[in-house]
Amino acid sequence: MRNLLASLGNVPLTSSVIASLYPDVKTKSAKIAQLERMDKIIRLKRNLYVVNPVVSGTILSTGIIANHILAPSYVSMQTALRYYGLIPEAVYATQSMTFKAAKDFSTPIGTFSYLHISRESYPIGLVQIREGNAHYIMASPEKALCDLIANMRGVNLRYKKEALIFLEEDLRFDMERFHKLNPGIFEQYAIHGKKAESINTVIKLLRHE
C-alpha cells in the first residue's frame, strides 16, 4: 500500500485516480474511506485528496495544493510576496486569485483563500514555480503587489508619499528590490485591473517621476 500511494507524490488527486491503484477492490468509496481513516490520504475538499507526506516521503506544497483546490487560480498577494522575501511577515492563509467567485477552504493542511479577479487581469504577470516534480502558478512580485493593492481595504494611493508609506511602513517592503521591479507589469494591470489610480501612483514612485 505504501509504495502504491508513494508513487502519487504531493499532487492532489481525485478519489477515482487514487482508487485506480487498487483495481481488485470492488467498492472504491470504501477503499478511499479506509485510506482516509488510516491517515494515508488527507481530504482537501469533496473528492480531492493528497497523500500524507509520511507515506509519500514527499513534502507537501501549499502552492500546488492551492492551484488544485480551486482552478484556475494562482498564488498571490502577501503569500507570494513572502515567498519572494519581499515582506517579512508570515501569512496565516495561502492567498490566491481566481476569476471564479471568491471562496475560502479550511483543510488539515491550512486555510486557502481565493479572491476574484477579472479575466482580463488574470493572465498578467504569472510565473511557474517548481517544487519537486510538479509546478504551480504564482504571481510575479509585481502582479502580487498589484493584487494586494487592488484588494486591500482602505488602500487609496493618490500621492507618491502615500505609496511610499504604504510600502515602507505598512508592508515593510524591501525597497531596494522594489526599485528593480518591472514597471511594464504595473502598467498592464493599471489598464485592466482595479484601483488604476493607486497602481499608477506606484508606477510614478518606481519610475522616480
Backbone bond lengths (Angstrom), bond angles and torsions (degrees), N, CA, C in turn:
res aa  C-N    CA-C-N  psi(-1)  N-CA   C-N-CA  omega(-1)  CA-C   N-CA-C  phi
1 M - - - 1.469 - - 1.530 110.24 -
2 R 1.341 115.09 -40.37 1.464 119.64 -178.05 1.518 111.80 -60.77
3 N 1.353 116.53 -45.85 1.457 119.76 -177.44 1.516 111.88 -66.60
4 L 1.328 117.24 -38.04 1.456 121.00 179.67 1.521 110.39 -61.98
5 L 1.314 117.57 -50.09 1.458 121.00 -178.87 1.524 112.17 -69.72
6 A 1.325 116.41 -35.17 1.463 119.95 -179.75 1.519 111.28 -60.42
7 S 1.330 116.35 -29.89 1.466 120.39 -179.07 1.521 112.38 -65.83
8 L 1.336 117.34 -17.01 1.458 121.11 -178.49 1.526 112.66 -81.91
9 G 1.323 117.16 -16.10 1.460 120.08 177.71 1.515 112.70 65.39
10 N 1.338 116.65 -141.62 1.467 121.10 -174.69 1.526 113.13 -112.63
11 V 1.320 117.41 17.09 1.469 120.84 179.74 1.525 110.23 -88.95
12 P 1.327 119.54 125.98 1.463 121.56 178.23 1.532 110.97 -60.93
13 L 1.327 115.54 140.24 1.459 121.27 -176.65 1.516 110.41 -138.75
14 T 1.330 115.47 157.00 1.454 120.39 177.79 1.525 110.26 -75.78
15 S 1.308 115.95 163.95 1.459 120.99 179.93 1.521 111.56 -62.72
16 S 1.324 117.47 -33.81 1.466 120.10 -179.25 1.526 111.76 -66.21
17 V 1.337 116.69 -36.84 1.470 120.13 178.06 1.522 109.72 -66.94
18 I 1.332 116.41 -44.93 1.463 119.62 179.32 1.526 110.39 -64.15
19 A 1.316 117.88 -42.73 1.469 122.01 -179.10 1.520 111.58 -64.53
20 S 1.335 116.89 -26.70 1.471 120.08 -179.26 1.523 111.84 -65.18
21 L 1.329 117.45 -16.22 1.459 121.00 176.81 1.527 111.60 -71.94
22 Y 1.326 115.49 -14.97 1.467 120.71 -176.39 1.526 109.74 -123.38
23 P 1.318 118.08 70.17 1.473 121.45 -175.18 1.524 113.92 -64.01
24 D 1.319 117.72 -21.09 1.464 120.23 -178.54 1.524 112.71 -84.43
25 V 1.321 116.65 -9.42 1.462 120.30 179.64 1.525 109.23 -84.15
26 K 1.330 116.27 127.48 1.463 120.21 -175.83 1.529 112.01 -79.63
27 T 1.315 116.56 -42.02 1.467 119.75 -177.42 1.532 109.54 -100.41
28 K 1.325 115.28 97.15 1.465 120.34 -175.01 1.529 111.72 -65.39
29 S 1.323 117.04 -40.88 1.464 120.20 -178.11 1.525 110.98 -63.20
30 A 1.325 116.09 -37.34 1.466 119.83 178.39 1.523 110.51 -66.52
31 K 1.315 117.06 -36.71 1.462 121.00 178.40 1.524 110.95 -65.35
32 I 1.315 115.87 -43.48 1.468 120.05 178.70 1.527 109.71 -62.61
33 A 1.337 117.23 -43.55 1.465 121.47 179.03 1.529 110.95 -61.82
34 Q 1.330 115.96 -38.60 1.463 120.23 178.79 1.527 111.04 -65.37
35 L 1.336 116.72 -45.96 1.462 120.74 179.43 1.520 111.33 -61.29
36 E 1.343 116.22 -37.06 1.462 120.01 179.09 1.531 110.60 -69.25
37 R 1.333 117.31 -42.22 1.469 120.61 178.59 1.525 111.35 -62.23
38 M 1.327 116.10 -33.65 1.464 121.34 -179.02 1.533 112.37 -83.46
39 D 1.347 116.03 3.11 1.470 122.22 -178.69 1.523 112.19 61.53
40 K 1.320 116.77 27.28 1.460 120.78 175.29 1.527 110.20 -80.12
41 I 1.323 115.52 -34.12 1.457 120.92 177.67 1.532 109.04 -127.75
42 I 1.318 116.46 155.33 1.461 122.61 -178.15 1.522 108.66 -118.06
43 R 1.323 116.35 127.29 1.466 120.02 178.98 1.525 109.38 -79.48
44 L 1.340 115.75 126.30 1.458 121.60 177.45 1.521 111.19 -94.66
45 K 1.310 115.74 -39.30 1.454 123.77 173.78 1.527 105.90 -163.37
46 R 1.322 116.86 -176.78 1.457 120.21 -179.23 1.538 110.12 -57.55
47 N 1.327 115.40 122.80 1.466 123.61 176.10 1.529 113.84 67.14
48 L 1.319 118.26 23.58 1.459 120.86 175.14 1.526 109.25 -138.60
49 Y 1.328 115.49 125.98 1.462 121.58 -174.54 1.528 109.79 -135.18
50 V 1.339 114.44 162.13 1.451 120.88 171.79 1.532 106.95 -135.44
51 V 1.310 116.64 146.48 1.458 120.45 -179.13 1.525 109.75 -72.00
52 N 1.321 115.49 136.31 1.462 121.09 177.13 1.532 108.69 -56.82
53 P 1.343 118.23 130.53 1.471 119.87 -177.94 1.524 113.45 -60.91
54 V 1.330 117.27 -23.81 1.457 120.13 175.81 1.529 110.17 -64.27
55 V 1.332 115.81 -33.35 1.467 122.04 -179.57 1.524 110.89 -83.18
56 S 1.335 116.29 -45.77 1.468 120.44 -174.68 1.517 112.62 -77.59
57 G 1.329 116.87 -26.00 1.454 120.10 -174.38 1.509 112.14 73.05
58 T 1.331 116.70 14.53 1.462 122.76 -178.16 1.522 109.79 -120.84
59 I 1.303 118.00 130.07 1.457 121.93 179.93 1.526 110.13 -65.55
60 L 1.321 116.02 135.76 1.460 119.93 177.96 1.529 110.61 -71.32
61 S 1.313 116.16 144.38 1.459 122.71 178.53 1.522 108.87 -113.08
62 T 1.331 117.22 115.98 1.457 119.42 178.93 1.534 110.80 -65.71
63 G 1.323 117.13 -28.39 1.465 119.77 177.26 1.517 111.98 -66.33
64 I 1.322 117.05 -46.51 1.465 121.40 177.87 1.522 109.90 -62.80
65 I 1.321 115.91 -44.27 1.466 119.86 179.36 1.523 110.87 -61.82
66 A 1.328 116.70 -43.53 1.466 120.78 -179.17 1.521 111.62 -59.74
67 N 1.323 117.18 -43.39 1.479 121.02 178.68 1.511 112.04 -61.11
68 H 1.342 117.15 -31.93 1.464 121.00 -175.38 1.530 113.83 -88.91
69 I 1.328 117.57 -31.35 1.466 119.07 -177.97 1.520 110.83 -61.61
70 L 1.321 116.31 -42.36 1.465 120.66 176.03 1.523 107.99 -137.11
71 A 1.298 116.13 114.87 1.469 120.88 -177.66 1.529 109.80 -123.81
72 P 1.346 117.21 145.51 1.463 126.37 -3.08 1.531 111.56 -77.54
73 S 1.308 115.50 146.36 1.461 121.36 177.30 1.521 108.66 -159.69
74 Y 1.319 115.68 165.43 1.463 120.63 174.46 1.521 108.71 -143.54
75 V 1.307 117.01 148.20 1.464 122.99 179.64 1.525 109.08 -73.51
76 S 1.336 116.48 137.32 1.466 118.50 -174.08 1.530 111.75 -154.11
77 M 1.303 114.91 -165.70 1.459 126.51 177.11 1.536 112.39 51.71
78 Q 1.357 117.59 -137.79 1.470 118.70 -174.75 1.519 112.34 -60.79
79 T 1.337 117.18 -33.47 1.465 119.85 -179.60 1.521 110.49 -59.83
80 A 1.336 116.86 -46.32 1.462 120.51 179.70 1.524 111.41 -69.77
81 L 1.327 116.66 -42.90 1.464 119.94 -179.66 1.520 111.45 -62.09
82 R 1.327 116.26 -37.40 1.467 120.42 176.19 1.531 110.10 -67.52
83 Y 1.324 117.66 -40.23 1.465 121.95 178.85 1.527 109.95 -58.25
84 Y 1.341 117.20 -41.70 1.465 121.27 -179.38 1.524 112.90 -78.46
85 G 1.322 117.26 -5.72 1.454 120.64 -178.89 1.519 113.71 75.85
86 L 1.331 116.77 24.03 1.461 120.73 -177.56 1.519 112.91 -89.72
87 I 1.327 116.82 -21.25 1.461 121.19 174.41 1.529 107.74 -129.97
88 P 1.338 117.73 151.28 1.465 119.52 -174.39 1.527 115.28 -85.86
89 E 1.332 117.37 -26.71 1.456 119.35 -172.24 1.522 112.81 -75.39
90 A 1.333 115.60 138.23 1.463 121.30 172.29 1.528 108.55 -73.92
91 V 1.317 116.43 154.34 1.464 122.58 -177.77 1.520 108.67 -114.99
92 Y 1.331 116.82 131.25 1.463 120.13 -173.13 1.524 112.32 -75.02
93 A 1.335 117.48 -26.25 1.461 120.88 -179.55 1.527 109.24 -121.32
94 T 1.314 116.61 150.38 1.465 121.05 174.12 1.514 107.63 -82.19
95 Q 1.321 116.84 116.67 1.469 122.51 -173.22 1.523 110.62 -98.91
96 S 1.314 115.55 134.09 1.462 121.31 -179.17 1.521 110.07 -138.24
97 M 1.331 114.45 164.84 1.461 122.17 174.95 1.521 108.88 -117.73
98 T 1.330 115.87 145.89 1.455 122.00 178.21 1.515 108.74 -148.61
99 F 1.349 117.54 153.64 1.465 116.83 174.42 1.524 110.91 -90.48
100 K 1.353 116.30 7.47 1.462 121.11 170.10 1.528 108.53 -86.59
101 A 1.327 116.98 -176.96 1.461 120.69 -179.80 1.523 110.50 -67.78
102 A 1.329 115.93 147.46 1.465 121.26 177.43 1.522 110.06 -61.74
103 K 1.330 116.13 142.87 1.462 119.67 -176.64 1.519 109.98 -162.55
104 D 1.336 115.97 151.17 1.458 122.05 175.45 1.522 109.36 -118.94
105 F 1.337 115.71 145.35 1.460 121.79 176.95 1.523 108.44 -128.12
106 S 1.326 116.14 128.14 1.453 121.89 175.27 1.522 108.17 -103.55
107 T 1.324 117.36 121.00 1.457 122.33 -176.40 1.525 109.84 -129.49
108 P 1.333 118.16 167.61 1.469 119.85 174.72 1.530 112.56 -62.89
109 I 1.325 116.63 -18.96 1.469 121.02 179.65 1.519 110.71 -83.49
110 G 1.327 117.43 -26.17 1.448 122.24 -176.63 1.516 111.08 147.30
111 T 1.317 115.65 -175.48 1.461 121.73 179.92 1.521 110.31 -95.11
112 F 1.324 115.67 137.32 1.466 122.04 179.08 1.524 107.81 -122.97
113 S 1.326 115.01 119.87 1.464 121.88 -174.32 1.520 110.02 -114.20
114 Y 1.337 116.04 134.18 1.465 121.92 -177.41 1.524 109.54 -125.87
115 L 1.327 116.25 129.78 1.450 122.34 175.14 1.527 109.63 -112.75
116 H 1.318 115.43 152.96 1.465 120.74 -177.39 1.524 111.45 -80.37
117 I 1.325 115.42 141.26 1.456 122.59 172.66 1.525 107.79 -136.45
118 S 1.318 116.99 148.92 1.462 119.57 -178.99 1.529 110.90 -67.12
119 R 1.313 115.36 154.65 1.471 120.31 178.69 1.525 111.19 -62.36
120 E 1.332 116.83 -31.42 1.458 120.42 -179.45 1.537 111.18 -69.43
121 S 1.319 116.51 -36.39 1.459 120.83 -178.40 1.519 112.71 -83.65
122 Y 1.332 116.33 -23.49 1.462 121.33 -172.32 1.535 113.71 -51.79
123 P 1.341 120.80 -52.52 1.473 120.10 -171.16 1.525 115.69 -77.76
124 I 1.319 118.03 -5.31 1.469 120.30 -177.43 1.534 110.32 -68.32
125 G 1.321 116.75 130.62 1.460 121.36 168.66 1.509 116.38 60.93
126 L 1.325 118.29 45.86 1.461 121.56 177.42 1.523 110.82 -104.10
127 V 1.333 116.38 148.20 1.462 121.87 179.25 1.523 109.19 -134.39
128 Q 1.325 115.91 159.95 1.461 121.60 175.23 1.522 109.67 -99.30
129 I 1.326 115.60 133.40 1.460 122.08 176.43 1.526 107.92 -111.87
130 R 1.307 116.40 128.42 1.460 120.42 179.18 1.524 110.63 -97.09
131 E 1.312 116.20 130.64 1.459 122.28 173.77 1.517 108.12 -135.38
132 G 1.310 116.38 113.10 1.460 120.09 -176.37 1.510 110.50 67.32
133 N 1.321 115.80 -127.36 1.460 121.00 -179.94 1.519 112.81 -99.20
134 A 1.323 117.37 12.26 1.465 120.77 -176.40 1.526 110.67 -130.03
135 H 1.330 115.23 164.02 1.456 122.25 177.76 1.530 109.48 -122.04
136 Y 1.314 115.67 157.34 1.460 119.73 168.26 1.523 108.72 -141.20
137 I 1.326 115.39 165.30 1.465 120.93 -176.04 1.518 110.00 -99.69
138 M 1.312 114.77 131.49 1.465 121.85 178.83 1.524 109.51 -133.69
139 A 1.301 115.95 153.17 1.466 120.41 173.56 1.523 109.50 -69.19
140 S 1.314 116.17 145.41 1.463 120.30 169.52 1.525 107.49 -65.56
141 P 1.330 118.72 165.34 1.472 119.33 177.72 1.528 112.16 -53.99
142 E 1.330 116.71 -41.11 1.470 120.71 -179.46 1.534 111.22 -63.93
143 K 1.330 116.16 -46.70 1.471 119.86 -178.49 1.526 110.62 -66.21
144 A 1.332 116.96 -39.14 1.466 120.05 179.39 1.522 110.85 -61.53
145 L 1.337 116.96 -41.20 1.465 120.53 178.77 1.528 110.56 -67.23
146 C 1.320 117.16 -40.89 1.466 120.51 177.02 1.521 111.12 -60.66
147 D 1.331 116.71 -46.53 1.467 120.82 179.59 1.523 111.05 -60.29
148 L 1.331 115.56 -39.78 1.461 119.60 -179.36 1.524 110.96 -65.67
149 I 1.322 116.87 -47.40 1.464 120.65 178.95 1.520 110.91 -61.11
150 A 1.339 116.13 -42.92 1.459 121.15 -176.33 1.523 112.72 -67.52
151 N 1.325 117.76 -25.15 1.461 120.07 -173.35 1.525 114.64 -115.95
152 M 1.319 117.41 0.52 1.466 120.55 -179.34 1.524 108.99 -90.34
153 R 1.318 115.47 121.64 1.460 120.35 -178.02 1.521 111.20 -63.34
154 G 1.324 114.94 140.78 1.454 120.43 176.03 1.512 115.40 82.16
155 V 1.323 116.88 -1.51 1.471 120.19 179.21 1.525 108.72 -91.12
156 N 1.325 115.65 113.01 1.464 122.53 178.40 1.526 107.29 -140.49
157 L 1.327 115.40 95.82 1.465 121.43 -171.82 1.528 110.26 -95.14
158 R 1.327 115.45 91.72 1.466 119.86 -178.35 1.527 112.16 -87.19
159 Y 1.344 116.01 -28.50 1.453 120.03 -175.87 1.537 110.03 -127.34
160 K 1.333 115.15 156.37 1.465 119.50 -178.84 1.529 111.65 -60.43
161 K 1.322 116.40 -34.67 1.465 119.99 179.41 1.523 110.48 -62.46
162 E 1.337 116.73 -40.24 1.468 120.65 177.86 1.527 110.67 -64.92
163 A 1.329 115.84 -41.12 1.464 120.13 179.20 1.526 110.75 -64.27
164 L 1.325 116.27 -39.72 1.462 120.74 -179.28 1.528 110.87 -66.15
165 I 1.323 116.81 -42.72 1.468 120.86 178.36 1.528 110.23 -64.00
166 F 1.322 116.25 -42.23 1.470 120.79 179.17 1.523 110.63 -59.20
167 L 1.322 115.97 -46.73 1.463 120.16 -178.41 1.527 112.23 -69.82
168 E 1.322 116.50 -48.73 1.464 120.45 -173.38 1.526 113.33 -76.01
169 E 1.321 116.90 -41.20 1.466 119.91 -172.54 1.528 112.83 -98.86
170 D 1.325 117.30 -44.15 1.466 119.77 -177.79 1.529 111.88 -76.18
171 L 1.331 116.46 -47.65 1.460 119.97 -178.15 1.526 113.01 -93.95
172 R 1.334 116.48 -21.17 1.483 121.96 -171.56 1.537 109.64 53.92
173 F 1.307 114.08 47.71 1.463 123.27 -177.64 1.528 110.29 -68.82
174 D 1.315 116.84 145.44 1.466 122.40 175.19 1.535 107.50 -71.69
175 M 1.324 116.76 97.95 1.456 120.79 -171.43 1.526 112.91 -71.36
176 E 1.304 117.80 -27.29 1.464 119.53 176.06 1.527 110.06 -62.29
177 R 1.320 116.49 -41.46 1.463 120.62 178.75 1.530 111.60 -78.60
178 F 1.331 117.11 -26.76 1.468 119.94 176.11 1.515 110.68 -56.65
179 H 1.324 117.12 -44.04 1.462 120.77 -176.21 1.528 112.82 -73.13
180 K 1.331 116.98 -2.05 1.463 121.24 175.49 1.533 111.81 -103.56
181 L 1.351 116.76 1.04 1.460 120.25 -178.96 1.522 111.12 -70.53
182 N 1.322 115.74 159.12 1.465 123.12 -177.33 1.527 110.41 -85.18
183 P 1.333 119.12 111.00 1.462 120.67 -178.49 1.525 112.95 -66.06
184 G 1.329 117.19 -22.36 1.461 120.37 -178.59 1.516 113.04 -60.48
185 I 1.325 117.10 -37.03 1.467 120.27 179.44 1.527 110.03 -67.83
186 F 1.337 117.05 -40.44 1.463 120.29 176.05 1.530 110.50 -61.58
187 E 1.329 116.58 -40.22 1.459 120.73 -179.18 1.526 111.67 -64.44
188 Q 1.342 116.90 -41.73 1.462 120.08 176.25 1.523 110.77 -62.63
189 Y 1.320 116.00 -42.43 1.462 120.50 -178.61 1.529 110.51 -64.76
190 A 1.317 116.66 -38.76 1.470 120.17 -179.43 1.520 111.57 -62.74
191 I 1.321 116.97 -28.36 1.466 121.27 179.14 1.524 110.76 -76.47
192 H 1.319 117.78 -42.47 1.460 121.52 -171.26 1.522 115.05 -106.20
193 G 1.345 118.06 -19.76 1.456 120.13 -172.64 1.514 114.39 -100.29
194 K 1.335 114.82 -174.77 1.453 122.06 179.69 1.531 110.88 -83.16
195 K 1.332 115.38 162.76 1.468 123.93 176.91 1.527 112.12 53.47
196 A 1.319 115.32 51.94 1.465 120.92 -178.40 1.525 111.88 -58.66
197 E 1.345 117.44 -37.45 1.465 119.97 -179.15 1.528 110.49 -62.39
198 S 1.331 116.84 -44.01 1.457 120.67 179.89 1.524 111.38 -65.10
199 I 1.331 116.14 -40.93 1.469 120.29 179.45 1.525 109.93 -65.15
200 N 1.319 116.74 -40.70 1.467 120.15 179.07 1.533 111.55 -65.22
201 T 1.311 116.81 -32.50 1.471 120.18 175.86 1.519 110.44 -65.17
202 V 1.321 116.62 -40.72 1.462 120.98 176.90 1.534 110.30 -63.50
203 I 1.317 116.43 -38.49 1.471 120.53 177.60 1.535 109.92 -61.14
204 K 1.323 117.71 -44.28 1.463 121.45 178.90 1.529 110.91 -61.11
205 L 1.326 116.26 -39.91 1.459 120.55 178.49 1.524 109.78 -66.30
206 L 1.323 116.19 -40.39 1.453 121.21 -179.45 1.522 111.83 -67.52
207 R 1.316 116.76 -36.38 1.465 122.55 -178.01 1.536 112.32 -89.75
208 H 1.338 116.73 -0.79 1.470 122.16 -177.81 1.523 111.03 58.73
209 E 1.322 116.59 39.35 1.475 120.80 -179.78 1.527 110.56 -86.59
